[in-house]
């Protein structure tokens, strides 16, 4: 077992959605927790990537590696990144 702390997340969803979710996970031989955590990780990894790129640009600008204009272009590029398409 990993040495991580966990927090419980409890949400209410419509009964029909829950039934569809149960059918989906059984069909795909996964459990609900792994499926939901996987979706969250996927979305958060995109957000974290954007955040880290922004932090790298700030650091590079402070260190003089890139200029203000290049840094601004990078921020604009990051902020215009299209959202992940929902399946």
Backbone as a chain_set.jsonl record, in Angstrom:
{"seq": "XXXXXXXXXXXXXXXXXXXXXXXXXXXXXXXXXXXXXXXXXXXXXXXXXXXXXXXXXXXXXXXXXXXXXXXXXXXXXXXXXXXXXXX", "coords": {"N": [[0.839, -1.185, 0.0], [0.512, 2.24, -0.778], [2.076, 5.122, 0.669], [0.101, 7.247, 1.143], [-2.229, 9.856, 1.829], [-5.729, 9.839, 1.878], [-8.821, 11.292, 0.8], [-12.251, 11.209, 1.216], [-14.68, 11.394, -1.334], [-17.882, 12.312, -1.996], [-20.68, 12.192, -3.998], [-23.851, 13.119, -5.372], [-25.719, 11.614, -7.862], [-28.005, 11.277, -10.627], [-30.236, 8.469, -10.518], [-30.517, 6.942, -12.885], [-28.178, 7.603, -14.254], [-26.291, 6.53, -12.547], [-26.895, 3.805, -12.782], [-26.267, 3.417, -15.496], [-23.548, 3.981, -15.38], [-22.659, 1.873, -13.74], [-23.185, -0.306, -15.434], [-21.429, 0.34, -17.513], [-18.854, 0.2, -16.281], [-18.758, -2.481, -15.507], [-18.928, -3.748, -17.978], [-16.517, -2.868, -19.061], [-14.742, -3.961, -17.369], [-13.67, -2.67, -15.046], [-13.48, -0.782, -11.973], [-15.764, 1.499, -10.356], [-14.491, 3.494, -8.817], [-11.799, 3.5, -9.837], [-12.346, 4.258, -12.466], [-13.537, 6.845, -12.209], [-11.528, 8.247, -10.789], [-9.512, 8.069, -12.705], [-10.592, 9.688, -14.771], [-10.606, 12.171, -13.468], [-7.858, 12.526, -12.965], [-6.937, 12.689, -15.602], [-8.111, 15.103, -16.535], [-7.071, 16.922, -14.642], [-4.353, 16.637, -15.104], [-3.949, 17.967, -17.49], [-4.525, 20.586, -16.687], [-2.499, 20.936, -14.772], [-0.264, 20.739, -16.4], [-0.497, 23.072, -17.945], [-0.253, 24.966, -15.89], [2.363, 24.419, -14.94], [3.874, 24.979, -17.236], [3.418, 27.712, -17.43], [4.635, 28.558, -15.044], [7.276, 27.865, -15.619], [7.792, 29.62, -17.728], [7.626, 32.078, -16.396], [9.795, 31.84, -14.625], [11.914, 31.597, -16.444], [11.755, 34.079, -17.651], [12.365, 35.763, -15.471], [14.973, 34.963, -15.021], [16.132, 35.874, -17.245], [16.221, 34.353, -19.525], [14.291, 34.302, -21.525], [12.553, 36.894, -23.233], [10.166, 39.478, -22.301], [8.143, 39.733, -24.257], [8.202, 37.226, -25.582], [7.54, 35.611, -23.459], [4.941, 36.529, -22.893], [3.682, 35.718, -25.259], [3.836, 32.955, -24.946], [2.218, 32.596, -22.671], [-0.251, 33.422, -23.759], [-0.596, 31.449, -25.694], [-0.836, 29.189, -24.095], [-3.168, 29.817, -22.652], [-5.067, 29.779, -24.649], [-5.365, 27.186, -25.295], [-7.311, 24.552, -26.437], [-10.143, 23.102, -24.76], [-10.348, 19.777, -23.444], [-11.995, 17.431, -25.445], [-15.185, 16.141, -24.751], [-16.235, 12.814, -24.431]], "CA": [[0.0, 0.0, 0.0], [1.253, 3.489, -0.842], [2.041, 5.958, 1.864], [-0.659, 8.429, 0.753], [-3.471, 10.102, 2.553], [-6.885, 9.906, 0.976], [-10.001, 12.012, 1.232], [-13.463, 10.655, 0.61], [-15.484, 12.28, -2.156], [-19.221, 11.765, -2.114], [-21.521, 13.028, -4.853], [-25.162, 12.59, -5.725], [-25.996, 11.623, -9.295], [-29.303, 10.66, -10.91], [-30.262, 7.002, -10.462], [-30.303, 6.401, -14.232], [-26.766, 7.773, -14.567], [-25.576, 5.549, -11.734], [-27.101, 2.493, -13.405], [-25.473, 3.401, -16.729], [-22.151, 3.915, -14.951], [-22.402, 0.507, -13.286], [-23.123, -1.157, -16.625], [-20.214, 0.689, -18.237], [-17.654, -0.313, -15.622], [-18.784, -3.942, -15.579], [-18.614, -4.085, -19.371], [-15.111, -2.563, -19.302], [-13.97, -4.682, -16.342], [-13.007, -1.741, -14.136], [-14.412, -0.413, -10.917], [-16.203, 2.893, -10.435], [-13.459, 4.362, -8.255], [-10.696, 3.645, -10.791], [-12.841, 4.995, -13.623], [-13.719, 8.257, -11.858], [-10.207, 8.801, -10.475], [-8.823, 8.205, -13.992], [-11.12, 10.878, -15.444], [-10.137, 13.353, -12.747], [-6.419, 12.659, -13.234], [-6.775, 13.128, -16.99], [-8.433, 16.529, -16.611], [-6.138, 17.692, -13.824], [-3.016, 16.616, -15.684], [-3.923, 19.054, -18.472], [-4.441, 21.834, -15.926], [-1.168, 21.004, -14.169], [0.681, 21.008, -17.488], [-0.605, 24.502, -18.24], [0.299, 25.697, -14.753], [3.817, 24.242, -14.915], [4.44, 25.736, -18.366], [3.372, 29.116, -17.037], [5.674, 28.78, -14.038], [8.57, 27.806, -16.311], [7.942, 30.865, -18.484], [7.927, 33.138, -15.423], [11.159, 31.634, -14.144], [12.826, 31.91, -17.541], [11.743, 35.536, -17.825], [13.102, 36.342, -14.346], [16.399, 34.652, -15.181], [16.6, 36.509, -18.469], [16.338, 33.379, -20.614], [13.418, 34.771, -22.606], [12.07, 38.242, -22.996], [8.776, 39.684, -21.901], [7.236, 39.462, -25.389], [8.125, 35.777, -25.79], [6.816, 35.066, -22.315], [3.531, 36.857, -23.103], [3.189, 34.842, -26.323], [3.681, 31.63, -24.377], [1.016, 32.626, -21.826], [-1.423, 33.467, -24.634], [-0.727, 30.131, -26.305], [-1.338, 28.284, -23.057], [-4.552, 30.146, -22.287], [-5.952, 29.492, -25.781], [-5.382, 25.742, -25.499], [-8.704, 24.1, -26.404], [-10.511, 22.149, -23.706], [-10.435, 18.378, -23.859], [-13.341, 17.106, -25.927], [-15.884, 15.129, -23.954], [-16.623, 11.653, -25.268]], "C": [[0.885, 1.249, 0.0], [1.118, 4.265, 0.456], [1.371, 7.294, 1.511], [-1.825, 8.622, 1.714], [-4.578, 10.238, 1.524], [-7.994, 10.709, 1.623], [-11.198, 11.426, 0.503], [-14.206, 11.749, -0.152], [-16.836, 11.612, -2.34], [-20.059, 12.722, -2.952], [-22.862, 12.337, -5.078], [-25.333, 12.709, -7.23], [-27.357, 10.979, -9.507], [-29.192, 9.127, -10.953], [-29.946, 6.39, -11.831], [-28.828, 6.501, -14.633], [-25.928, 6.754, -13.791], [-25.707, 4.149, -12.336], [-26.281, 2.374, -14.692], [-23.988, 3.285, -16.408], [-21.791, 2.495, -14.513], [-22.303, -0.457, -14.467], [-21.818, -0.924, -17.398], [-18.979, 0.071, -17.596], [-17.611, -1.842, -15.628], [-18.372, -4.391, -16.981], [-17.13, -3.895, -19.659], [-14.166, -3.153, -18.255], [-13.08, -3.759, -15.497], [-13.967, -1.451, -12.993], [-14.694, 1.094, -10.996], [-15.116, 3.832, -9.936], [-12.326, 4.586, -9.257], [-11.112, 4.465, -12.015], [-12.923, 6.493, -13.327], [-12.375, 8.918, -11.553], [-9.403, 9.0, -11.766], [-9.283, 9.43, -14.761], [-10.61, 12.156, -14.787], [-8.66, 13.587, -13.026], [-6.166, 13.19, -14.637], [-7.027, 14.631, -17.118], [-7.432, 17.368, -15.826], [-4.738, 17.701, -14.41], [-2.88, 17.704, -16.741], [-3.793, 20.402, -17.774], [-3.055, 22.012, -15.324], [-0.113, 21.309, -15.215], [0.681, 22.493, -17.822], [0.028, 25.335, -17.127], [1.829, 25.621, -14.749], [4.492, 24.982, -16.062], [4.467, 27.226, -18.048], [4.446, 29.45, -16.02], [7.067, 28.758, -14.662], [8.83, 29.093, -17.087], [8.279, 32.022, -17.554], [9.369, 33.042, -14.933], [12.175, 32.012, -15.221], [12.903, 33.414, -17.766], [12.554, 36.207, -16.714], [14.603, 36.124, -14.481], [16.982, 35.263, -16.444], [16.746, 35.564, -19.647], [15.463, 33.748, -21.805], [12.919, 36.155, -22.234], [10.604, 38.287, -22.635], [7.828, 39.316, -23.03], [7.09, 37.964, -25.641], [7.343, 35.125, -24.662], [5.316, 35.321, -22.461], [2.933, 35.978, -24.19], [2.93, 33.442, -25.787], [2.429, 31.568, -23.496], [-0.254, 32.64, -22.676], [-1.671, 32.111, -25.275], [-1.321, 29.139, -25.317], [-2.809, 28.555, -22.771], [-5.536, 29.862, -23.415], [-6.058, 28.007, -26.077], [-6.824, 25.247, -25.408], [-8.943, 23.078, -25.305], [-10.586, 20.756, -24.279], [-11.854, 18.091, -24.3], [-13.921, 15.988, -25.082], [-16.372, 14.043, -24.875], [-18.083, 11.335, -25.128]], "O": [[1.893, 1.299, 0.705], [0.174, 4.082, 1.225], [2.008, 8.346, 1.575], [-2.326, 7.676, 2.321], [-4.347, 10.713, 0.412], [-8.088, 10.792, 2.847], [-11.142, 11.181, -0.702], [-14.341, 12.876, 0.323], [-16.913, 10.47, -2.793], [-20.139, 13.914, -2.655], [-22.972, 11.114, -4.981], [-25.117, 13.775, -7.806], [-27.818, 10.214, -8.66], [-28.174, 8.577, -11.374], [-29.189, 5.424, -11.917], [-28.292, 5.596, -15.274], [-24.972, 6.19, -14.323], [-24.732, 3.399, -12.389], [-25.668, 1.336, -14.942], [-23.256, 2.568, -17.091], [-20.735, 1.979, -14.878], [-21.43, -1.324, -14.491], [-21.188, -1.869, -17.874], [-18.147, -0.517, -18.288], [-16.535, -2.43, -15.741], [-17.562, -5.305, -17.139], [-16.542, -4.669, -20.414], [-12.964, -2.886, -18.254], [-11.903, -4.037, -15.271], [-15.136, -1.835, -13.045], [-13.951, 1.848, -11.624], [-14.845, 4.856, -10.564], [-11.933, 5.727, -9.503], [-10.332, 5.264, -12.534], [-12.434, 7.311, -14.106], [-12.116, 10.031, -12.01], [-8.691, 9.995, -11.903], [-8.462, 10.14, -15.342], [-10.229, 13.107, -15.47], [-8.249, 14.716, -13.294], [-5.293, 14.033, -14.843], [-6.24, 15.344, -17.741], [-6.994, 18.416, -16.301], [-4.004, 18.674, -14.234], [-1.812, 18.301, -16.879], [-3.035, 21.264, -18.219], [-2.497, 23.109, -15.358], [0.83, 22.054, -14.95], [1.742, 23.101, -17.965], [0.755, 26.292, -17.394], [2.506, 26.634, -14.575], [5.567, 25.554, -15.881], [5.436, 27.916, -18.364], [5.095, 30.492, -16.111], [7.936, 29.541, -14.277], [9.952, 29.597, -17.104], [9.122, 32.857, -17.882], [10.072, 34.048, -14.841], [13.176, 32.669, -14.935], [13.973, 33.958, -18.036], [13.342, 37.114, -16.982], [15.404, 36.982, -14.109], [18.187, 35.179, -16.684], [17.334, 35.931, -20.665], [15.845, 33.533, -22.955], [12.874, 36.526, -21.061], [9.9, 37.277, -22.659], [6.814, 38.659, -22.795], [5.985, 37.48, -25.885], [6.572, 34.192, -24.891], [4.507, 34.434, -22.186], [1.792, 35.533, -24.062], [1.928, 32.814, -26.129], [1.668, 30.603, -23.563], [-1.223, 31.951, -22.357], [-2.815, 31.671, -25.388], [-2.198, 28.348, -25.664], [-3.605, 27.623, -22.662], [-6.732, 29.719, -23.159], [-6.762, 27.606, -27.004], [-7.495, 25.496, -24.406], [-8.06, 22.291, -24.964], [-10.857, 20.577, -25.466], [-12.81, 18.46, -23.617], [-13.239, 15.02, -24.744], [-16.863, 14.315, -25.971], [-18.574, 10.397, -25.756]]}, "num_chains": 1, "name": "protein.A"}
